[in-house]
């Protein structure tokens, strides 16, 4: 399977809350120049351009279009590697560093998608947006992300994007944002995530990959370690440099969640896929391997839980339990997150 990444490799760098309006180095297809203007309304594809539903095979694979900001560019190679085992998909990636739906003066995604979707021949779309949207709209500079006005406008733009990407019944997989180490960044991301989940509820044909839930701590905070659903072990998944973006392990985990969502679509279309990679669920917890210098208190801090919760998960009588390097202990499941 050969995926086409429509951006130079050097452009896969971190978006941050401080470079929202910076000129990105990524090119988006042949029309990658930065565009000026306001967000364009979504327009349904003509019936003749609606995706044709068929059963994907190795000789006639499904065409997957991955769109979004630099997080889409980071996810792309890992997602492609995860899906190439079955050979039922071909992935094209169309991303723009530092872009989103709040600043169409920097890059106008609705206009770009309207221009490119009709010829993209995408059977399925995976959308990765949000890292750069935690800021005020240019025409509402006094309305912060937490305001009702901001939420309403962002909801309209996300709804229009979902309608556009899913025109003609095309399956859409929307990848949410994770939380961050910085409290102010996380506060903005949380509002965005709430707005997106509200729109998911109104777009039942859009599948949501709940990145926030998968990469937050057991009690919802920013953690050092989270569950690897492929192995059941707790691992580090974020870059230390910015406390937001995923490291290589994190990208592989996110790719596994997205691949499972894609495989569900392929199976709905009659294809036979490999078993899901995400065999372990955050709600049931997993294992942690004790390292030198660990204490129950330290381990609880790494996974964002309490010592008493770890004691209960392992069936111990109290927190005086002896632990030693190499010992595997159980970590409790994640509490329900809203």
Backbone as numpy.savetxt, mean C-alpha at the origin, in Angstrom:
# Nx Ny Nz CAx CAy CAz Cx Cy Cz
7.86 -13.55 -17.24 7.01 -12.37 -17.24 7.90 -11.13 -17.24
7.63 -10.22 -18.15 8.44 -9.03 -18.26 7.58 -7.84 -17.91
7.92 -7.11 -16.89 7.19 -5.91 -16.49 7.89 -4.70 -17.06
7.14 -3.69 -17.40 7.70 -2.46 -17.94 7.61 -1.39 -16.88
8.72 -0.93 -16.37 8.73 0.12 -15.37 8.97 1.44 -16.07
7.96 2.29 -16.09 8.02 3.54 -16.83 8.64 4.64 -16.00
9.82 4.40 -15.47 10.56 5.41 -14.72 11.98 4.93 -14.56
12.92 5.86 -14.55 14.31 5.47 -14.39 14.53 4.94 -12.99
15.46 3.97 -12.88 15.67 3.33 -11.59 16.10 4.32 -10.53
16.86 5.33 -10.93 17.36 6.28 -9.94 16.26 7.09 -9.29
15.08 7.08 -9.89 14.00 7.90 -9.35 13.26 7.23 -8.22
13.56 5.97 -7.93 12.88 5.29 -6.84 13.53 5.72 -5.53
13.15 6.91 -5.07 13.68 7.44 -3.84 12.51 7.74 -2.92
12.81 8.15 -1.72 11.76 8.38 -0.73 11.01 9.66 -1.01
9.66 9.58 -0.99 8.84 10.77 -0.87 8.83 11.10 0.61
8.77 12.35 0.96 8.60 12.74 2.34 7.63 13.87 2.42
7.17 14.18 3.61 6.20 15.25 3.78 6.81 16.60 3.45
8.13 16.69 3.30 8.77 17.97 3.03 9.03 18.22 1.55
8.80 17.24 0.69 9.12 17.45 -0.72 7.90 17.30 -1.60
6.73 17.60 -1.06 5.51 17.40 -1.83 5.52 18.13 -3.15
6.03 19.35 -3.16 5.97 20.15 -4.37 7.30 20.15 -5.12
8.22 19.29 -4.71 9.50 19.23 -5.40 9.34 18.57 -6.76
10.24 18.90 -7.68 10.18 18.29 -9.00 10.68 16.87 -8.90
9.85 15.90 -9.25 10.25 14.51 -9.18 11.11 14.13 -10.36
11.92 13.09 -10.18 12.80 12.64 -11.25 12.22 11.49 -12.04
11.10 10.95 -11.58 10.50 9.83 -12.29 9.75 10.28 -13.52
9.81 9.49 -14.59 9.05 9.77 -15.79 7.85 8.85 -15.83
6.72 9.37 -16.26 5.50 8.57 -16.30 5.15 8.35 -17.75
5.50 7.18 -18.26 5.20 6.89 -19.65 5.85 7.91 -20.57
5.22 8.12 -21.73 5.76 9.08 -22.68 5.26 10.48 -22.40
4.31 10.61 -21.45 3.77 11.93 -21.14 4.16 12.33 -19.73
5.41 12.07 -19.35 5.83 12.23 -17.98 6.17 13.64 -17.57
6.07 14.63 -18.46 6.38 15.99 -18.07 5.40 16.47 -17.02
5.91 17.29 -16.07 5.03 17.83 -15.05 3.95 18.68 -15.71
2.72 18.54 -15.24 1.63 19.26 -15.85 1.04 20.25 -14.88
0.42 21.29 -15.39 -0.21 22.31 -14.59 -1.71 22.23 -14.76
-2.45 22.60 -13.72 -3.90 22.62 -13.85 -4.57 22.13 -12.60
-5.85 21.97 -12.67 -6.62 21.47 -11.54 -7.02 20.04 -11.81
-7.46 19.36 -10.77 -7.84 17.97 -10.94 -8.97 17.84 -11.93
-8.83 16.92 -12.87 -9.85 16.73 -13.88 -10.85 15.69 -13.44
-12.13 15.86 -13.78 -13.14 14.88 -13.37 -12.95 13.56 -14.09
-13.37 12.49 -13.42 -13.25 11.17 -14.03 -14.27 11.03 -15.14
-13.88 10.30 -16.16 -14.79 10.04 -17.27 -14.80 8.54 -17.54
-15.97 7.94 -17.67 -16.09 6.52 -17.91 -15.57 6.17 -19.30
-14.93 5.03 -19.40 -14.46 4.58 -20.70 -15.65 4.17 -21.57
-15.58 4.43 -22.88 -16.62 3.94 -23.77 -16.70 2.42 -23.68
-17.88 1.90 -23.99 -18.08 0.45 -23.89 -17.06 -0.31 -24.72
-16.66 0.25 -25.86 -15.72 -0.43 -26.74 -14.33 -0.52 -26.12
-14.05 0.33 -25.10 -12.75 0.33 -24.48 -12.75 -0.36 -23.12
-13.91 -0.87 -22.70 -14.00 -1.56 -21.42 -13.20 -2.86 -21.48
-12.55 -3.25 -20.40 -11.75 -4.48 -20.40 -12.59 -5.70 -20.74
-12.00 -6.60 -21.49 -12.66 -7.85 -21.84 -12.32 -8.88 -20.77
-13.34 -9.47 -20.14 -13.11 -10.46 -19.09 -12.76 -11.80 -19.73
-11.64 -12.37 -19.31 -11.22 -13.66 -19.84 -10.46 -14.39 -18.75
-10.21 -15.66 -18.95 -9.43 -16.44 -17.99 -7.95 -16.29 -18.33
-7.15 -15.70 -17.42 -5.72 -15.53 -17.71 -4.99 -16.87 -17.78
-4.07 -16.99 -18.72 -3.23 -18.17 -18.86 -1.80 -17.72 -19.09
-0.87 -18.66 -19.09 0.51 -18.30 -19.34 0.72 -17.80 -20.76
-0.10 -18.24 -21.67 0.00 -17.78 -23.05 -0.81 -16.52 -23.30
-1.74 -16.24 -22.42 -2.57 -15.04 -22.53 -2.75 -14.44 -21.13
-1.68 -13.86 -20.58 -1.72 -13.38 -19.19 -2.54 -12.10 -19.03
-2.96 -11.87 -17.80 -3.68 -10.64 -17.49 -2.69 -9.48 -17.44
-3.12 -8.34 -17.96 -2.28 -7.15 -17.94 -2.61 -6.34 -16.69
-1.61 -6.18 -15.83 -1.78 -5.45 -14.57 -1.08 -4.10 -14.70
-1.80 -3.02 -14.43 -1.22 -1.68 -14.44 -1.06 -1.22 -13.01
0.16 -0.94 -12.60 0.47 -0.44 -11.26 0.74 1.05 -11.37
-0.08 1.88 -10.72 0.05 3.33 -10.83 0.22 3.95 -9.44
0.86 5.12 -9.39 0.97 5.82 -8.12 2.21 6.65 -7.97
2.58 6.92 -6.71 3.75 7.72 -6.39 4.98 6.81 -6.32
6.04 7.28 -5.68 7.28 6.49 -5.67 7.12 5.18 -4.91
6.11 5.10 -4.02 5.87 3.82 -3.34 5.42 2.74 -4.32
4.76 3.16 -5.39 4.41 2.21 -6.45 5.67 1.72 -7.16
6.60 2.66 -7.40 7.86 2.27 -8.02 8.66 1.33 -7.15
8.61 1.55 -5.83 9.33 0.66 -4.92 8.71 -0.72 -4.84
7.39 -0.78 -4.92 6.68 -2.05 -4.83 6.84 -2.90 -6.09
6.95 -2.26 -7.23 6.87 -2.93 -8.52 7.77 -4.15 -8.69
9.09 -4.05 -8.47 9.93 -5.23 -8.72 9.62 -6.40 -7.81
9.23 -6.12 -6.57 8.91 -7.20 -5.63 7.59 -7.87 -5.99
6.63 -7.08 -6.44 5.35 -7.64 -6.86 5.54 -8.49 -8.11
6.33 -8.00 -9.02 6.58 -8.76 -10.26 7.24 -10.10 -9.97
8.22 -10.09 -9.07 8.91 -11.35 -8.73 7.97 -12.33 -8.05
7.05 -11.81 -7.24 6.13 -12.68 -6.55 5.11 -13.34 -7.46
4.81 -12.67 -8.57 3.78 -13.19 -9.48 4.35 -13.99 -10.64
5.66 -13.88 -10.86 6.22 -14.51 -12.05 6.24 -16.04 -11.95
6.09 -16.57 -10.74 6.07 -18.03 -10.57 4.94 -18.64 -11.38
3.76 -18.02 -11.33 2.61 -18.56 -12.07 2.59 -18.11 -13.53
3.18 -16.97 -13.81 3.22 -16.48 -15.19 1.87 -16.07 -15.74
0.95 -15.70 -14.86 -0.41 -15.36 -15.30 -0.63 -13.86 -15.46
0.41 -13.08 -15.19 0.28 -11.63 -15.28 1.49 -11.01 -15.96
1.26 -9.87 -16.56 2.33 -9.00 -17.06 2.08 -7.64 -16.42
3.10 -7.08 -15.77 2.93 -5.85 -15.01 3.61 -4.68 -15.70
2.87 -3.58 -15.85 3.43 -2.31 -16.29 3.28 -1.32 -15.14
4.31 -0.54 -14.89 4.29 0.40 -13.77 4.41 1.83 -14.26
3.50 2.66 -13.81 3.41 4.06 -14.22 3.40 4.91 -12.95
4.56 5.50 -12.60 4.60 6.22 -11.33 5.28 7.57 -11.48
4.98 8.43 -10.53 5.56 9.76 -10.51 5.97 10.09 -9.07
7.25 10.32 -8.86 7.76 10.66 -7.54 7.09 11.94 -7.02
6.75 11.96 -5.74 6.21 13.12 -5.03 4.81 13.54 -5.50
4.12 12.66 -6.19 2.81 13.02 -6.73 1.68 12.49 -5.85
0.46 12.88 -6.20 -0.72 12.44 -5.49 -1.94 13.13 -6.06
-2.98 13.28 -5.24 -4.23 13.89 -5.71 -4.47 15.28 -5.14
-3.59 15.76 -4.27 -3.79 17.08 -3.68 -3.15 18.19 -4.51
-2.07 17.90 -5.22 -1.34 18.93 -5.98 -1.29 18.63 -7.47
-2.43 18.81 -8.18 -2.42 18.60 -9.62 -1.58 19.62 -10.36
-1.20 20.74 -9.69 -0.31 21.69 -10.34 1.08 21.08 -10.54
1.43 20.09 -9.69 2.69 19.39 -9.85 2.55 18.25 -10.84
1.54 17.42 -10.64 1.24 16.35 -11.59 -0.24 16.03 -11.51
-0.91 16.09 -12.64 -2.37 15.91 -12.71 -2.69 14.45 -13.04
-2.87 13.64 -11.99 -3.14 12.23 -12.20 -4.46 11.97 -12.94
-5.56 12.64 -12.60 -6.81 12.38 -13.35 -6.65 12.61 -14.85
-6.00 13.73 -15.20 -5.80 14.02 -16.63 -4.89 12.98 -17.27
-3.84 12.61 -16.55 -2.90 11.62 -17.09 -3.58 10.27 -17.29
-4.38 9.85 -16.32 -5.05 8.56 -16.44 -6.09 8.56 -17.55
-6.81 9.66 -17.67 -7.78 9.74 -18.77 -7.10 9.62 -20.12
-5.87 10.14 -20.21 -5.15 10.09 -21.49 -4.52 8.73 -21.75
-4.13 8.01 -20.68 -3.36 6.78 -20.87 -4.14 5.49 -20.70
-5.20 5.51 -19.89 -5.95 4.27 -19.65 -6.53 3.64 -20.91
-7.10 4.44 -21.84 -7.71 3.81 -23.02 -6.76 2.95 -23.84
-5.45 3.25 -23.78 -4.50 2.47 -24.58 -3.62 1.57 -23.70
-3.87 1.56 -22.40 -3.04 0.75 -21.50 -3.40 -0.73 -21.55
-4.61 -1.04 -22.01 -5.07 -2.43 -22.10 -4.95 -3.16 -20.76
-5.26 -2.45 -19.68 -5.13 -3.03 -18.35 -6.36 -3.85 -17.99
-6.15 -5.10 -17.59 -7.23 -5.94 -17.09 -7.51 -5.65 -15.61
-6.45 -5.29 -14.88 -6.53 -5.02 -13.45 -5.63 -3.82 -13.16
-6.05 -2.95 -12.25 -5.23 -1.81 -11.85 -4.92 -1.91 -10.36
-3.66 -1.69 -10.01 -3.23 -1.56 -8.62 -2.83 -0.11 -8.40
-3.43 0.56 -7.43 -3.18 1.98 -7.17 -2.50 2.17 -5.84
-1.40 2.94 -5.85 -0.64 3.21 -4.62 -0.45 4.72 -4.50
-1.29 5.36 -3.70 -1.24 6.81 -3.54 -1.36 7.17 -2.06
-0.95 8.40 -1.72 -1.22 8.93 -0.39 -0.03 9.49 0.35
1.18 9.04 0.06 2.34 9.47 0.84 2.57 10.97 0.79
2.09 11.61 -0.28 2.34 13.04 -0.47 1.10 13.91 -0.33
0.00 13.32 0.09 -1.27 14.06 0.10 -1.61 14.73 1.43
-0.76 14.64 2.41 -1.07 15.23 3.71 -0.77 16.71 3.79
-1.42 17.49 2.96 -1.20 18.93 2.89 -2.47 19.61 2.41
-2.54 20.92 2.58 -3.74 21.66 2.17 -3.84 21.75 0.65
-5.07 21.84 0.16 -5.30 22.08 -1.26 -4.96 23.53 -1.58
-4.46 23.78 -2.78 -4.06 25.13 -3.15 -5.22 26.11 -3.12
-6.42 25.63 -3.47 -7.57 26.53 -3.46 -8.28 26.56 -2.11
-7.73 25.85 -1.10 -8.25 25.89 0.26 -7.08 25.96 1.23
-6.23 26.98 1.10 -4.99 27.01 1.89 -5.18 27.10 3.40
-6.35 27.57 3.83 -6.59 27.72 5.27 -7.28 26.49 5.87
-7.55 25.50 5.04 -8.23 24.30 5.53 -7.23 23.17 5.70
-6.90 22.81 6.94 -5.92 21.75 7.16 -6.50 20.38 6.85
-5.63 19.39 6.85 -6.04 18.02 6.54 -7.14 17.53 7.48
-7.12 18.02 8.69 -8.09 17.56 9.69 -9.46 18.23 9.56
-9.61 19.20 8.67 -10.87 19.93 8.55 -11.91 19.13 7.77
-13.20 19.35 8.05 -14.26 18.68 7.29 -14.20 19.01 5.80
-13.81 20.25 5.49 -13.75 20.66 4.08 -12.67 19.87 3.33
-11.53 19.68 3.99 -10.45 18.92 3.34 -10.89 17.47 3.12
-11.48 16.88 4.14 -11.93 15.50 4.03 -12.92 15.33 2.89
-13.85 16.28 2.77 -14.87 16.19 1.72 -14.24 16.28 0.34
-13.30 17.21 0.16 -12.68 17.38 -1.14 -11.79 16.18 -1.49
-11.05 15.70 -0.51 -10.19 14.54 -0.77 -11.05 13.32 -1.11
-12.17 13.18 -0.42 -13.08 12.08 -0.72 -13.59 12.14 -2.14
-13.91 13.33 -2.61 -14.37 13.48 -4.00 -13.30 13.06 -4.98
-12.07 13.44 -4.72 -10.98 13.12 -5.65 -10.66 11.62 -5.64
-10.68 11.02 -4.47 -10.42 9.58 -4.39 -11.56 8.81 -5.06
-12.80 9.24 -4.82 -13.96 8.59 -5.45 -13.86 8.67 -6.97
-13.52 9.86 -7.48 -13.39 10.02 -8.93 -12.29 9.14 -9.50
-11.18 9.02 -8.76 -10.08 8.17 -9.23 -10.50 6.71 -9.26
-11.21 6.26 -8.23 -11.68 4.87 -8.21 -12.65 4.60 -9.34
-13.53 5.57 -9.62 -14.48 5.42 -10.73 -13.74 5.33 -12.06
-12.73 6.18 -12.23 -11.98 6.20 -13.47 -11.20 4.91 -13.67
-10.49 4.48 -12.64 -9.69 3.27 -12.76 -10.54 2.02 -12.94
-11.74 2.02 -12.34 -12.61 0.85 -12.41 -13.66 0.92 -13.51
-13.52 1.87 -14.44 -14.50 2.02 -15.51 -14.64 0.73 -16.30
-15.88 0.42 -16.67 -16.14 -0.78 -17.45 -16.08 -2.06 -16.64
-16.02 -1.94 -15.31 -15.96 -3.14 -14.47 -14.57 -3.65 -14.21
-13.55 -2.85 -14.56 -12.17 -3.29 -14.34 -11.89 -3.43 -12.85
-11.32 -4.54 -12.38 -10.97 -4.68 -10.96 -9.87 -3.69 -10.56
-10.04 -3.10 -9.40 -9.06 -2.15 -8.86 -8.63 -2.63 -7.48
-7.34 -2.64 -7.23 -6.78 -2.95 -5.91 -6.12 -1.68 -5.40
-6.65 -1.14 -4.32 -6.15 0.13 -3.78 -5.30 -0.18 -2.55
-4.04 0.26 -2.60 -3.11 0.01 -1.51 -3.08 1.24 -0.59
-3.45 1.05 0.67 -3.51 2.16 1.61 -2.14 2.61 2.09
-2.13 3.68 2.88 -0.88 4.19 3.44 -0.62 3.57 4.81
0.65 3.45 5.21 0.97 3.02 6.58 1.05 4.23 7.50
1.16 3.99 8.80 1.43 5.09 9.70 2.91 5.42 9.66
3.33 6.43 10.42 4.73 6.84 10.43 5.22 7.06 11.84
6.51 7.25 11.97 7.10 7.49 13.29 6.80 8.90 13.79
6.73 9.87 12.87 6.46 11.26 13.25 4.97 11.45 13.54
4.62 11.93 14.72 3.20 12.06 15.09 2.40 12.98 14.16
2.99 14.09 13.71 2.25 15.00 12.85 1.99 14.37 11.48
2.97 13.66 10.97 2.77 12.96 9.70 1.69 11.90 9.85
1.77 11.14 10.94 0.79 10.08 11.17 -0.62 10.64 11.31
-0.76 11.80 11.95 -2.08 12.41 12.11 -2.71 12.71 10.76
-1.91 13.23 9.82 -2.42 13.51 8.48 -2.71 12.22 7.73
-1.81 11.25 7.83 -2.00 9.97 7.14 -3.24 9.25 7.65
-3.52 9.40 8.95 -4.69 8.74 9.52 -5.98 9.29 8.92
-6.03 10.61 8.73 -7.21 11.21 8.09 -7.35 10.68 6.67
-6.25 10.66 5.94 -6.30 10.15 4.57 -6.79 8.71 4.54
-6.27 7.90 5.43 -6.66 6.50 5.46 -8.14 6.34 5.77
-8.65 7.18 6.67 -10.08 7.14 6.99 -10.92 7.51 5.78
-10.51 8.56 5.06 -11.26 8.98 3.88 -11.26 7.88 2.82
-10.10 7.26 2.61 -10.00 6.20 1.61 -10.88 5.01 1.99
-10.87 4.62 3.26 -11.70 3.48 3.67 -13.19 3.81 3.54
-13.55 5.07 3.75 -14.94 5.48 3.52 -15.31 5.32 2.05
-14.39 5.67 1.17 -14.65 5.52 -0.26 -14.64 4.06 -0.70
-13.82 3.25 -0.06 -13.82 1.82 -0.35 -15.21 1.24 -0.07
-15.82 1.68 1.03 -17.16 1.19 1.40 -18.19 1.57 0.34
-17.95 2.67 -0.37 -18.87 3.12 -1.41 -18.51 2.57 -2.79
-17.40 1.88 -2.87 -16.96 1.27 -4.13 -16.69 -0.21 -3.88
-17.72 -1.01 -3.77 -17.56 -2.42 -3.36 -16.72 -3.27 -4.31
-16.51 -2.81 -5.54 -15.70 -3.58 -6.47 -14.21 -3.26 -6.36
-13.87 -2.31 -5.48 -12.47 -1.98 -5.24 -11.98 -2.78 -4.03
-10.89 -3.51 -4.21 -10.28 -4.28 -3.12 -9.28 -3.41 -2.39
-9.33 -3.42 -1.07 -8.45 -2.57 -0.27 -7.38 -3.41 0.41
-6.12 -3.03 0.21 -5.00 -3.63 0.94 -4.71 -2.69 2.10
-5.03 -3.13 3.31 -4.99 -2.27 4.49 -3.57 -2.19 5.06
-2.74 -1.43 4.39 -1.34 -1.30 4.79 -1.20 -0.78 6.21
-2.09 0.12 6.61 -2.04 0.67 7.96 -2.13 -0.45 9.00
-3.07 -1.33 8.83 -3.25 -2.43 9.78 -2.06 -3.39 9.77
-1.58 -3.69 8.60 -0.51 -4.68 8.49 0.83 -4.18 9.04
1.08 -2.86 8.96 2.39 -2.33 9.33 2.38 -1.46 10.57
1.25 -1.39 11.27 1.23 -0.72 12.57 1.46 -1.76 13.66
1.72 -1.27 14.89 1.98 -2.18 16.00 0.72 -2.88 16.47
0.89 -3.79 17.39 -0.23 -4.58 17.89 -1.32 -3.69 18.46
-0.92 -2.61 19.14 -1.90 -1.68 19.71 -2.10 -0.43 18.86
-1.55 -0.44 17.65 -1.82 0.64 16.70 -0.75 1.69 16.56
0.31 1.66 17.36 1.36 2.66 17.28 2.38 2.29 16.19
3.34 3.19 15.96 4.42 2.89 15.03 5.37 1.90 15.71
5.58 0.73 15.12 6.37 -0.31 15.79 7.76 -0.47 15.19
8.63 -1.12 15.92 9.91 -1.53 15.36 9.76 -2.81 14.56
8.90 -3.71 15.04 8.71 -5.01 14.40 7.23 -5.25 14.11
6.93 -5.89 12.98 5.57 -6.32 12.67 5.59 -7.76 12.18
4.43 -8.34 12.10 4.32 -9.74 11.67 4.63 -9.89 10.19
5.50 -10.84 9.88 5.71 -11.25 8.49 4.68 -12.35 8.21
3.66 -12.07 7.41 2.57 -13.04 7.22 3.01 -14.29 6.46
4.20 -14.26 5.90 4.70 -15.42 5.16 5.33 -16.46 6.09
5.87 -16.00 7.22 6.61 -16.89 8.11 6.04 -16.97 9.52
5.25 -15.96 9.91 4.73 -15.90 11.26 5.71 -15.30 12.26
6.84 -14.77 11.78 7.83 -14.15 12.65 7.69 -12.62 12.63
8.13 -11.99 13.70 8.11 -10.53 13.78 9.45 -9.98 13.28
9.38 -9.02 12.35 10.57 -8.52 11.66 10.49 -7.00 11.51
11.64 -6.37 11.26 11.71 -4.93 11.00 11.35 -4.67 9.55
10.48 -3.68 9.30 9.98 -3.44 7.95 10.12 -2.01 7.46
10.64 -1.10 8.29 10.73 0.31 7.90 12.17 0.77 7.77
12.35 1.83 6.97 13.66 2.44 6.84 13.93 3.32 8.07
15.07 3.13 8.68 15.42 3.94 9.84 15.59 5.40 9.48
15.93 5.67 8.22 16.24 7.04 7.80 15.06 7.98 7.89
13.84 7.49 7.64 12.70 8.41 7.65 11.52 7.91 8.49
11.58 6.67 8.97 10.50 6.19 9.81 9.16 6.13 9.12
9.15 5.93 7.82 7.89 5.82 7.08 7.99 4.77 5.98
8.91 4.96 5.07 8.99 4.07 3.92 9.45 2.67 4.31
9.04 1.70 3.51 9.36 0.31 3.78 10.78 -0.02 3.36
11.42 -0.88 4.12 12.71 -1.41 3.69 12.46 -2.60 2.76
13.51 -3.32 2.40 13.35 -4.43 1.46 12.42 -5.51 2.01
12.56 -5.84 3.28 11.68 -6.84 3.88 10.23 -6.35 3.84
10.04 -5.08 4.18 8.69 -4.51 4.16 8.08 -4.53 2.77
8.88 -4.21 1.75 8.38 -4.24 0.37 7.96 -5.65 -0.03
8.74 -6.64 0.40 8.39 -8.03 0.07 7.08 -8.44 0.75
6.89 -7.97 2.00 5.66 -8.29 2.70 4.47 -7.62 2.04
4.60 -6.33 1.71 3.50 -5.64 1.04 3.21 -6.29 -0.31
4.25 -6.68 -1.03 4.05 -7.36 -2.31 3.28 -8.65 -2.14
3.51 -9.36 -1.03 2.78 -10.60 -0.79 1.30 -10.33 -0.57
0.97 -9.28 0.19 -0.43 -8.92 0.40 -1.10 -8.53 -0.92
-0.41 -7.73 -1.72 -0.98 -7.29 -3.00 -1.10 -8.47 -3.96
-0.09 -9.33 -3.99 -0.14 -10.50 -4.87 -1.32 -11.40 -4.52
-1.57 -11.57 -3.23 -2.72 -12.40 -2.83 -4.03 -11.78 -3.30
-4.13 -10.44 -3.22 -5.33 -9.76 -3.70 -5.47 -9.93 -5.22
-4.37 -9.85 -5.93 -4.40 -10.05 -7.38 -4.77 -11.49 -7.72
-4.21 -12.44 -6.99 -4.53 -13.85 -7.26 -6.00 -14.15 -7.03
-6.60 -13.46 -6.06 -8.04 -13.64 -5.83 -8.83 -13.21 -7.05
-8.41 -12.12 -7.69 -9.07 -11.67 -8.91 -8.87 -12.69 -10.03
-7.65 -13.19 -10.15 -7.36 -14.17 -11.20 -8.19 -15.45 -11.00
-8.32 -15.88 -9.75 -9.13 -17.08 -9.48 -10.60 -16.83 -9.80
-11.07 -15.62 -9.52 -12.45 -15.28 -9.87 -12.68 -15.38 -11.38
-11.61 -15.22 -12.12 -11.71 -15.30 -13.58 -11.37 -16.68 -14.11
-11.28 -17.65 -13.22 -11.11 -19.03 -13.66 -9.70 -19.54 -13.70
-8.72 -18.72 -13.30 -7.32 -19.14 -13.33 -6.97 -19.96 -12.09
-5.94 -20.78 -12.22 -5.41 -21.54 -11.10 -4.10 -20.90 -10.67
-4.03 -20.45 -9.42 -2.84 -19.76 -8.94 -2.17 -20.55 -7.82
-0.97 -20.13 -7.47 -0.28 -20.70 -6.32 -1.03 -20.33 -5.05
-0.84 -21.09 -3.97 -1.49 -20.73 -2.69 -1.05 -19.35 -2.23
-1.90 -18.68 -1.47 -1.58 -17.37 -0.94 -0.31 -17.43 -0.11
0.50 -16.36 -0.20 1.73 -16.27 0.57 1.47 -15.90 2.03
0.39 -15.15 2.26 0.13 -14.62 3.60 -0.62 -15.65 4.44
0.12 -16.62 4.92 -0.48 -17.73 5.66 -0.79 -17.37 7.10
-0.13 -16.33 7.63 -0.33 -15.92 9.02 -1.04 -14.57 9.04
-1.91 -14.38 10.03 -2.72 -13.17 10.09 -2.35 -12.35 11.31
-2.37 -11.02 11.15 -1.99 -10.15 12.26 -2.95 -10.28 13.44
-4.16 -10.74 13.19 -5.13 -10.85 14.29 -4.81 -12.00 15.24
-4.04 -12.97 14.77 -3.70 -14.13 15.60 -2.29 -14.09 16.15
-1.48 -13.15 15.67 -0.13 -13.01 16.19 0.86 -13.98 15.59
2.05 -14.05 16.19 3.10 -14.91 15.64 4.18 -15.16 16.67
5.43 -15.22 16.19 6.55 -15.58 17.05 7.65 -14.54 17.01
8.37 -14.45 18.11 9.55 -13.60 18.18 10.70 -14.45 18.70
11.86 -14.33 18.06 13.04 -15.06 18.50 13.88 -14.16 19.39
14.06 -14.59 20.62 14.77 -13.80 21.62 16.23 -13.61 21.21
16.72 -12.38 21.39 18.10 -12.05 21.11 18.82 -11.68 22.40
20.14 -11.69 22.35 20.95 -11.31 23.52 20.59 -9.90 23.97
20.40 -9.71 25.26 20.07 -8.39 25.78 18.59 -8.11 25.85
17.78 -9.02 25.38 16.32 -8.83 25.41 15.76 -9.02 26.82
14.69 -8.33 27.08 13.86 -8.53 28.26 12.42 -8.53 27.78
11.51 -8.96 28.60 10.11 -8.96 28.18 9.63 -7.53 27.92
10.12 -6.59 28.72 9.75 -5.20 28.51 10.25 -4.67 27.18
11.48 -5.01 26.82 12.04 -4.56 25.54 11.26 -5.17 24.38
10.97 -6.47 24.47 10.24 -7.14 23.40 8.85 -6.54 23.25
8.20 -6.26 24.36 6.87 -5.65 24.30 6.92 -4.30 23.58
7.98 -3.52 23.84 8.13 -2.24 23.16 8.38 -2.40 21.67
9.12 -3.41 21.28 9.42 -3.63 19.86 8.17 -3.92 19.04
7.22 -4.64 19.62 6.02 -5.05 18.88 4.78 -4.25 19.27
4.93 -3.27 20.17 3.83 -2.40 20.60 2.74 -3.18 21.32
3.14 -3.85 22.40 2.16 -4.52 23.24 2.63 -4.41 24.69
2.02 -5.15 25.60 2.39 -5.10 27.01 3.04 -6.41 27.43
3.80 -6.34 28.52 4.40 -7.55 29.07 3.32 -8.54 29.48
2.25 -8.04 30.08 1.17 -8.94 30.51 0.53 -9.66 29.33
0.45 -8.98 28.19 -0.11 -9.63 27.00 0.79 -10.75 26.49
2.09 -10.52 26.55 3.04 -11.57 26.14 2.97 -12.74 27.12
2.90 -12.44 28.41 2.80 -13.50 29.41 1.55 -14.35 29.15
0.43 -13.69 28.89 -0.82 -14.42 28.64 -0.75 -15.24 27.36
-0.14 -14.69 26.31 -0.05 -15.40 25.03 0.75 -16.68 25.15
1.72 -16.69 26.06 2.58 -17.86 26.22 2.13 -18.79 27.34
1.06 -18.42 28.06 0.55 -19.28 29.11 1.43 -19.32 30.35
2.24 -18.27 30.55 3.10 -18.23 31.72 2.30 -17.73 32.93
2.81 -18.02 34.10 2.11 -17.58 35.31 2.37 -16.12 35.63
3.59 -15.63 35.30 3.91 -14.23 35.59 5.10 -13.80 34.73
5.57 -12.57 34.96 6.64 -12.01 34.12 8.04 -12.36 34.61
8.14 -13.34 35.50 9.46 -13.78 35.94 10.00 -14.92 35.07
9.26 -15.26 34.02 9.68 -16.34 33.12 11.08 -16.08 32.58
11.94 -17.08 32.62 13.30 -16.98 32.09 13.25 -17.06 30.57
13.90 -16.11 29.89 14.03 -16.18 28.43 15.51 -16.16 28.08
15.87 -16.71 26.91 17.27 -16.82 26.54 17.39 -16.68 25.02
18.58 -16.26 24.53 18.77 -16.09 23.09 18.45 -17.34 22.30
17.71 -17.18 21.22 17.30 -18.30 20.38 15.95 -18.86 20.74
15.44 -18.52 21.92 14.13 -19.01 22.35 13.03 -18.32 21.54
12.05 -19.08 21.08 10.91 -18.51 20.36 9.76 -18.33 21.34
9.24 -17.13 21.39 8.08 -16.87 22.25 6.91 -16.38 21.40
5.73 -16.59 21.88 4.53 -16.18 21.15 4.26 -14.70 21.39
3.83 -14.03 20.31 3.43 -12.62 20.38 1.93 -12.56 20.15
1.19 -11.83 20.99 -0.28 -11.82 20.85 -0.74 -11.19 19.56
-1.98 -11.49 19.17 -2.56 -10.93 17.96 -2.90 -9.46 18.11
-3.08 -8.81 16.99 -3.40 -7.39 16.94 -4.83 -7.14 17.40
-5.01 -6.11 18.19 -6.35 -5.70 18.58 -7.02 -5.07 17.36
-8.34 -5.12 17.32 -9.08 -4.56 16.19 -8.78 -3.07 16.05
-8.44 -2.66 14.82 -8.18 -1.26 14.53 -9.30 -0.68 13.71
-9.66 0.55 13.99 -10.71 1.20 13.19 -10.09 1.84 11.98
